[in-house]
Structure formats: C-alpha cells, structure tokens
Amino acid sequence: MKIIFSIFIFILPFLMNSQNKETIDWINNNSIEIEDANPNSELKIFKKNTPNKFSNAKIYGLGEASHNTKEFFDLKAKFFKHLVKTQGLKTFIMEESYQAESGINEWISGGNGNIQTIARNFNLPFWQRYEIVNLLQWMRNYNSDKPREDQIRFYGMDIQIGKNINQEIRDYLDTNKITIDKDLLTLADSCANKKIDFSKKDSWWIIQIPKLKELKQQIQNIKTENEEHKSLIRSLNYLISYTEYASLVKDEYPKSIEFRDLKMFENVKYIVENESENGKAFIWAHNEHINKREMYYTGSNIINLGRHLKNYYKDDYYSVGFDFGTGEINGFVIDQKKGNYWKTYHIEKPFKKTYSKTLMLTNKDIYFIDLQKANESDSSNFFSKKNKHLLIAGGGYQPKPLHRIMISKIYTETYDGLIFVKKISNPESNLEN
C-alpha cells in the first residue's frame, strides 16, 4: 500500500501538469483575442468570431471584478459601442441611482455643461472617472445628429439613494397646480432626505411605507397620461423601494441584499419594456449583480439581478464576467489613528488555486471565453470545476485577511462569457485629462 501511495505522489505533479497543458492549449486555440483595451478601437477579431448566443441575445450584462479598474471600464465601453453599431442597442442601464438620469440624458442629448459638471450627477464615486465620462462624451457625439427616438438613453437601476426624488414630486405638483395631502408630501421629504444607517436596524422606515403608498395612490388617481406623470410614478416607485430597502437593513441575512437585486431587476424590466424601442439593453454593474446564478460563492443561493434576468428572459439575457491576473488596484483602509484612506496595492502574480493562476499562462493579454463552448468542448473541464477568484466589492481590494475575499465559483454556471485581462490599472480621476 505504501508503495502504491508513493507512486501516486510521484506521478501526481505530472498528471496535473498534463491537465494544465490541456487546458492552456484549449484556451489558446478557442479563446477570442481582444486586441487591446482602447475604448475607441474596433473589436475586429471578436466581430468575426462572435458566439451565436451572444449575437442572438437582447440584454447584455457586463460585470467587473472590481468597481475601480481602468481596463474593465474601457473594455465595457468598447463592447457597448460595438453593440450600438452592430445590434442597434440604444439603452444603457447602470448600477447607479435613478436621480442621475435626467442630468446625464440632458447632456448626452446636447445640453449645456462639460465632463466635469456631468460627472457630478453620479452618486457612486467610482463612476466619477475619466473613462466613464469619456463614454458619455461618445454618447453625446453619437446623439448629436439623431432624432430623440434614435438616441442613446442613460438609466439608473439602483435603489440605495433617496435624495432629490421628493423635489421631483413637488416640482411636478407645483407646475401642474395639483393639490396633494401636505403631510404625505412632508413624509416624502423625510424619506428622501434621511440616509440609511447600515450599522443598525431602524423601525422608522417600516412605518413610512404604507404612507408612501398612499401618496402614490393619490397621484395615480390624477387622470392624466402624459410622459411627466409616468415619470413621476416611476420616481415614487424608486422612493418606496429605497424606503423598503432601508427597512430591511440589519434584518435577517440576506434579505436586504436580495431585495436590492430584485428591485434592480424590476427596474431593468420596466426600462426594457417601456423605454427601449427594440427591447435591447446594456447593463453595467459588478460581477456579483450581473452573473446569471447567485451572489458571492457558488452554492450561496442568494438570488441576484442576473439570476432574475436569466430566469425571465432566458437566452435573451447574456452575462459577461471579468477576471484578471496582476496589476494595481485600490483598497479602502480603515485606520483609527491616521484616519481612513484609499491605498494602491500592487498584485505581482496571480494567487494560488484561482482561475487566474491558469488563465495567466495563455498566449493572449486580453481575451474572451465563450463558456458554452468551453462546457461542450474543453475535455479538461477547467471552467466547469469549482475554483477560486477574488471578490472585490465597494471597499476595493482588502487583502488582510486574504481568505475573506477569496471565494469559490464555477464559471460555466456563473457566466455566459468571460473576459480575462492579464494586467489591470487604476482609472483616471482627473476629468481634465
């Protein structure tokens, strides 16, 4: 028995190297090279080798392995432009607040301002980057000679911010000289202006929900069918969702997480069915929102936006995840003595037992994997086996302790397609670049 065990230990590295070579050979031969991360260049190789499932989809969710990476931003911009040109896609939906919509849409339709002023519409600081406003500038240029119905439109799907929604309600009622219960309007002010304290549960929010719904009913009773009225009802729905979300904070895990993604799904569904002329849309969010299975590790069964989209739209929804090997990335450091600050970390090599450890060994710097093809023809089953990758959320890279951000996934179950970038860098915060 000892002899057999010794032989097994001896040949194991050779077996592993053989399997690794088989995987690398398959990726080298079957991955689709992306020439560069320049957002202004064409996807020439991808265009010639586009997977049928990608071409036939209508709703595209493109993720990012972190919220603060130049290459992810630029590649998503590159794919969005490609879909506008090849698929007639004109609806851009972001992991951002509803309140960002009006100012951004006004500007990309030719309104006053510049990239510095337009960036202030974003409530998520990660989007206030040159790479993002550069994409908005491209949208503005694209829209410049087109009628309203052929223009690109920007939409926010997230519900984590309430500010300013109350003012939109008041402005509409004042302009149209409509009288509504003043107490209910004051209540809407309170809900919109109150920030969520994520450190504790607050029963105040629960009490307000029926009153907000009463306000909505009063406004719905106004007999009008104009676009402003429809927009007003939509804004009220966001305020109600914000209040409901706040009422679930510190509730039984993972209620608030699932509720947020459910509402993002409902918002996407509304936008696709009521705002998109052709039922097509591009969704820009984190990997954990757009993937087609669940939040966090495989087996968590925390239902996310992408799972709702896949269940409802089937193959009309196409999910693209991102992964990377090395490079620079920011992380938020909490320091009681020095004060909190952002720090740039340098990842010199991919971590052990991760997908990226193998994906770094291929002959392309940036490439796309059709995971359906991998599932059907990769005899090593590399992408169908559970492996680890880094979960880098809103707080950025948090390496201490590393195991807390190292989660297990099965990529063929998680995404329809995967984009791998060997080396990443930080985005440009100077908007005057």
C-alpha positions in Angstrom: 0.0 0.0 0.0 2.8 2.4 0.9 4.5 1.7 -2.5 1.3 2.5 -4.4 0.8 5.7 -2.4 4.4 6.7 -3.1 4.0 6.1 -6.8 0.8 8.1 -6.8 2.5 11.0 -5.1 5.3 10.8 -7.6 3.2 10.9 -10.7 0.6 13.4 -9.4 2.6 16.5 -10.5 2.9 15.0 -14.0 -0.8 14.4 -14.2 -1.6 17.9 -13.0 0.9 19.5 -15.5 -0.7 17.4 -18.3 -4.2 18.6 -17.4 -2.9 22.2 -17.1 -1.3 22.0 -20.5 -4.5 20.6 -22.0 -6.5 23.5 -20.5 -4.0 26.1 -21.7 -3.9 24.6 -25.2 -7.7 24.7 -25.4 -7.8 28.3 -24.3 -5.1 29.3 -26.8 -7.0 27.6 -29.6 -10.5 28.6 -28.7 -10.4 32.0 -26.9 -11.3 35.1 -28.8 -8.5 37.7 -28.6 -9.4 41.3 -27.8 -6.8 43.4 -29.5 -6.5 46.0 -26.8 -8.4 47.8 -24.0 -8.6 51.0 -26.1 -12.3 52.0 -25.9 -12.1 53.8 -29.3 -10.8 50.8 -31.3 -12.9 48.2 -33.0 -13.5 44.6 -31.8 -12.3 43.2 -35.2 -11.4 39.7 -34.1 -14.5 39.4 -31.9 -16.7 40.6 -34.7 -15.5 37.8 -36.9 -15.8 35.1 -34.2 -18.9 36.3 -32.2 -20.6 33.4 -30.4 -24.1 32.8 -31.8 -25.6 33.0 -28.3 -24.0 36.5 -27.9 -25.3 37.6 -31.3 -28.9 36.4 -30.6 -29.2 38.0 -27.2 -31.1 41.2 -26.5 -30.0 42.2 -23.0 -26.3 42.2 -22.1 -25.0 42.3 -18.6 -21.3 43.2 -18.4 -19.7 43.0 -15.0 -16.4 44.0 -13.5 -14.2 42.2 -11.0 -13.8 45.5 -9.1 -15.6 48.9 -9.3 -12.3 50.8 -9.8 -10.4 49.4 -12.7 -9.5 51.2 -16.0 -9.3 48.2 -18.2 -12.8 46.9 -17.1 -14.3 50.4 -17.7 -12.7 50.8 -21.1 -13.5 47.2 -22.3 -17.1 47.6 -21.3 -17.3 50.9 -23.2 -15.7 49.2 -26.2 -18.4 46.4 -26.1 -21.2 48.9 -25.6 -20.1 50.8 -28.7 -19.8 47.6 -30.6 -23.4 46.6 -29.7 -24.7 50.1 -30.6 -23.2 49.7 -34.1 -23.9 46.0 -34.7 -27.1 45.4 -32.8 -28.9 48.7 -32.8 -28.7 48.8 -29.0 -29.6 52.3 -27.5 -30.5 51.7 -23.9 -27.7 52.0 -21.3 -28.5 50.9 -17.7 -26.1 51.4 -14.9 -25.6 50.3 -11.2 -26.4 53.9 -10.4 -29.3 55.9 -8.9 -32.5 56.9 -10.8 -31.7 60.5 -9.9 -28.6 60.5 -12.2 -30.7 60.0 -15.3 -32.2 63.4 -16.0 -28.9 65.4 -15.9 -27.0 62.9 -17.9 -29.7 62.4 -20.5 -30.0 66.2 -20.9 -26.2 66.4 -21.5 -25.8 63.5 -23.9 -28.7 64.9 -25.9 -26.9 68.1 -26.4 -27.5 70.1 -23.2 -25.1 72.6 -21.5 -22.2 71.6 -19.3 -19.0 69.7 -19.6 -17.5 66.4 -18.4 -16.7 67.9 -15.0 -20.2 69.0 -14.3 -21.8 65.9 -15.8 -19.8 63.6 -13.6 -21.4 65.2 -10.5 -24.7 63.5 -11.5 -23.2 60.2 -10.4 -23.9 59.3 -6.8 -21.4 56.4 -6.9 -17.9 58.0 -6.7 -16.4 55.1 -8.7 -18.2 56.4 -11.8 -16.7 59.9 -11.5 -13.8 58.8 -13.6 -12.4 60.0 -17.0 -13.1 56.6 -18.6 -16.8 56.8 -17.7 -17.4 60.5 -18.7 -15.4 59.7 -21.9 -18.1 57.2 -22.7 -20.8 59.7 -22.0 -19.0 62.1 -24.4 -19.1 59.4 -27.1 -22.9 59.0 -26.4 -23.3 62.8 -26.8 -21.4 62.8 -30.1 -23.4 59.8 -31.3 -26.7 61.5 -30.4 -25.8 64.9 -31.9 -27.4 64.3 -35.4 -30.2 62.0 -34.5 -33.9 62.4 -33.5 -34.9 61.6 -30.0 -36.2 58.1 -30.8 -32.8 57.1 -32.3 -30.7 58.5 -29.5 -28.9 56.5 -26.7 -30.5 57.0 -23.3 -29.0 56.5 -19.9 -30.9 54.9 -17.0 -30.2 54.1 -13.3 -31.5 50.9 -11.8 -30.2 51.1 -8.2 -32.3 51.9 -5.1 -29.7 52.8 -2.4 -30.2 56.6 -2.6 -33.3 58.6 -2.0 -32.2 62.2 -2.2 -33.9 64.7 -4.5 -36.7 62.3 -5.5 -39.0 64.4 -3.2 -38.2 67.5 -5.1 -39.1 66.0 -8.4 -42.5 65.1 -6.9 -43.0 68.6 -5.6 -41.9 70.3 -8.8 -44.4 68.3 -10.8 -47.3 69.0 -8.5 -46.4 72.8 -8.3 -46.1 73.1 -12.1 -49.4 71.4 -12.7 -51.1 73.1 -9.8 -52.2 69.8 -8.2 -53.1 69.6 -4.6 -52.0 66.6 -2.5 -52.1 65.9 1.2 -49.3 68.1 2.6 -48.5 65.7 5.4 -47.8 63.0 2.8 -45.5 65.3 0.9 -43.6 66.2 4.1 -43.3 62.5 4.7 -41.8 62.0 1.2 -39.3 64.8 2.0 -38.3 62.9 5.2 -37.8 59.6 3.5 -35.8 61.1 0.6 -33.5 63.2 2.9 -32.9 60.5 5.5 -29.7 58.5 4.9 -29.6 54.8 5.7 -27.5 53.9 8.8 -26.2 50.5 7.8 -24.9 49.8 11.4 -28.3 49.4 12.9 -31.9 48.5 12.2 -34.4 51.4 12.3 -38.1 50.7 12.6 -38.9 54.3 11.5 -38.6 53.2 7.8 -41.3 50.4 8.2 -43.8 52.9 9.4 -43.4 55.2 6.4 -44.0 52.6 3.7 -47.9 52.5 3.8 -47.9 56.3 3.8 -45.7 56.5 0.7 -48.0 54.0 -1.0 -51.0 56.2 0.0 -49.2 59.2 -1.6 -48.6 57.1 -4.8 -52.3 56.2 -4.9 -53.4 59.8 -4.6 -51.0 60.7 -7.5 -52.2 57.7 -9.6 -55.8 59.0 -9.1 -54.9 62.1 -11.1 -56.4 61.5 -14.5 -53.6 62.1 -17.0 -51.5 60.0 -19.3 -48.6 62.3 -20.2 -44.9 61.3 -20.0 -44.2 63.5 -17.0 -46.9 61.7 -15.0 -45.5 58.3 -15.9 -42.0 59.5 -14.9 -43.5 60.8 -11.6 -44.9 57.4 -10.7 -41.6 55.8 -11.6 -39.8 58.2 -9.3 -42.2 57.4 -6.5 -41.6 53.7 -7.0 -37.9 54.3 -6.5 -38.5 56.2 -3.3 -40.8 53.4 -2.0 -38.1 50.9 -2.9 -35.4 52.9 -1.2 -37.6 53.1 2.0 -38.3 49.4 1.9 -34.7 48.6 1.4 -33.7 50.8 4.4 -36.3 48.9 6.5 -34.5 45.6 5.8 -31.0 46.8 6.8 -29.7 44.6 9.7 -32.6 42.3 9.1 -32.2 38.6 8.7 -29.3 37.9 6.2 -29.5 38.2 3.2 -32.9 39.9 2.9 -31.7 43.4 2.1 -29.2 42.0 -0.5 -31.8 40.0 -2.3 -34.3 42.8 -2.1 -31.9 45.3 -3.7 -31.2 43.0 -6.6 -34.9 42.1 -7.0 -35.7 45.8 -7.3 -32.9 46.3 -9.8 -34.4 43.5 -11.9 -37.9 45.1 -11.7 -36.4 48.5 -12.8 -34.5 46.9 -15.7 -37.7 45.1 -16.8 -39.6 48.3 -16.7 -37.0 50.1 -18.7 -36.7 47.4 -21.3 -40.4 47.1 -21.7 -41.3 50.8 -21.6 -38.3 52.8 -22.7 -36.3 50.6 -25.1 -37.6 50.8 -28.7 -36.3 47.4 -29.7 -36.2 45.6 -26.3 -32.5 45.7 -26.2 -30.3 47.0 -23.3 -26.8 47.1 -21.9 -26.3 46.7 -18.2 -23.2 48.0 -16.4 -22.7 46.6 -12.9 -20.4 44.5 -10.7 -19.8 40.8 -11.5 -21.9 39.8 -8.5 -25.0 41.6 -9.8 -24.9 40.6 -13.5 -23.8 36.9 -13.1 -26.6 34.5 -14.0 -26.6 32.4 -10.9 -26.2 33.9 -7.4 -24.3 36.4 -5.2 -20.9 35.5 -3.8 -19.7 31.9 -3.7 -21.3 29.1 -5.8 -23.9 27.5 -3.6 -24.9 30.6 -1.7 -28.3 30.7 -3.4 -28.5 34.4 -2.8 -30.6 35.4 -5.8 -29.2 38.3 -7.7 -30.2 40.6 -10.6 -28.6 38.3 -13.2 -30.5 35.2 -11.9 -33.8 37.1 -12.2 -32.9 38.2 -15.7 -31.9 34.7 -16.8 -35.0 33.2 -15.3 -37.2 35.8 -17.0 -35.5 36.5 -20.3 -33.8 33.0 -20.8 -31.3 33.2 -23.7 -32.2 36.8 -24.4 -30.0 37.7 -21.4 -26.3 37.3 -21.9 -24.0 37.6 -18.8 -20.3 38.5 -19.2 -17.9 38.3 -16.2 -14.4 39.8 -15.8 -11.3 38.3 -14.2 -7.7 39.4 -14.0 -4.2 38.3 -13.1 -1.9 41.1 -11.9 -1.7 44.9 -11.6 -2.6 47.8 -9.4 -5.8 48.2 -7.5 -7.2 50.4 -4.8 -8.4 49.4 -1.4 -10.1 51.4 1.4 -8.1 51.3 4.6 -9.8 51.9 8.0 -7.2 53.4 10.4 -8.4 54.8 13.7 -5.1 56.6 14.3 -4.3 58.0 10.8 -7.8 58.3 9.6 -9.4 56.3 6.8 -7.8 56.5 3.3 -7.5 54.7 -0.1 -4.3 52.8 -0.8 -3.0 51.4 -4.1 -1.9 47.8 -3.9 0.3 46.0 -6.4 -0.6 42.4 -7.2 2.6 41.0 -8.6 1.3 37.5 -9.5 -2.0 35.6 -9.5 -2.9 33.8 -6.3 -2.7 30.0 -5.9 -5.8 27.9 -6.5 -7.5 30.6 -8.5 -8.8 30.6 -12.1 -6.4 33.4 -12.9 -3.4 31.3 -12.0 -4.0 29.2 -15.1 -5.6 31.9 -17.2 -2.4 33.9 -17.0 -0.4 31.2 -18.8 -2.1 31.7 -22.1 -0.7 33.4 -25.2 -3.1 36.5 -25.2 -3.1 39.5 -23.0 -6.9 40.1 -23.1 -9.4 37.6 -24.4 -13.0 36.4 -24.4 -14.1 32.9 -23.5 -17.4 31.5 -24.8 -18.3 29.4 -21.7 -20.9 27.4 -23.6 -18.2 26.3 -26.0 -15.9 25.6 -23.0 -18.6 23.5 -21.4 -19.1 21.5 -24.6 -15.6 21.0 -25.9 -13.0 21.6 -23.2 -12.1 18.0 -22.2 -10.2 19.2 -19.2 -13.5 20.7 -17.8 -11.4 23.6 -16.3 -14.2 26.1 -16.4 -16.8 23.6 -15.1 -14.8 22.8 -11.9 -15.1 24.9 -8.8 -12.2 27.2 -8.4 -11.4 30.5 -6.6 -11.3 34.1 -7.6 -11.1 37.5 -5.8 -14.3 39.2 -4.7 -13.5 42.9 -4.7 -16.6 44.9 -3.8 -17.2 48.6 -2.9 -14.4 48.8 -0.4 -11.9 47.8 -3.1 -9.1 45.3 -2.5 -9.0 44.0 1.1 -6.0 41.6 1.4 -6.0 41.2 5.2 -7.1 38.5 5.7 -7.0 37.4 2.1 -9.2 34.4 2.6 -12.2 36.7 3.2 -12.2 37.9 -0.4 -11.2 34.6 -2.0 -14.5 32.8 -3.0 -15.3 29.7 -5.0 -17.1 29.8 -8.3 -17.9 27.5 -11.2 -17.5 29.8 -14.2 -19.7 27.8 -16.7 -22.6 28.1 -14.2 -21.9 31.8 -13.4 -21.5 33.5 -16.7 -22.2 33.0 -20.4 -19.0 34.6 -21.4 -15.7 35.6 -19.6 -13.3 38.4 -20.3 -9.8 37.9 -18.9 -7.3 40.8 -18.5 -3.7 39.8 -17.6 -2.8 43.2 -16.2 -5.0 45.9 -14.7 -4.5 49.5 -13.6 -6.4 52.3 -11.8 -8.8 54.6 -13.7 -8.1 58.3 -14.2 -9.7 60.5 -11.6 -8.5 63.7 -13.3 -11.5 64.6 -15.5 -9.5 67.2 -17.4 -7.3 64.5 -18.9 
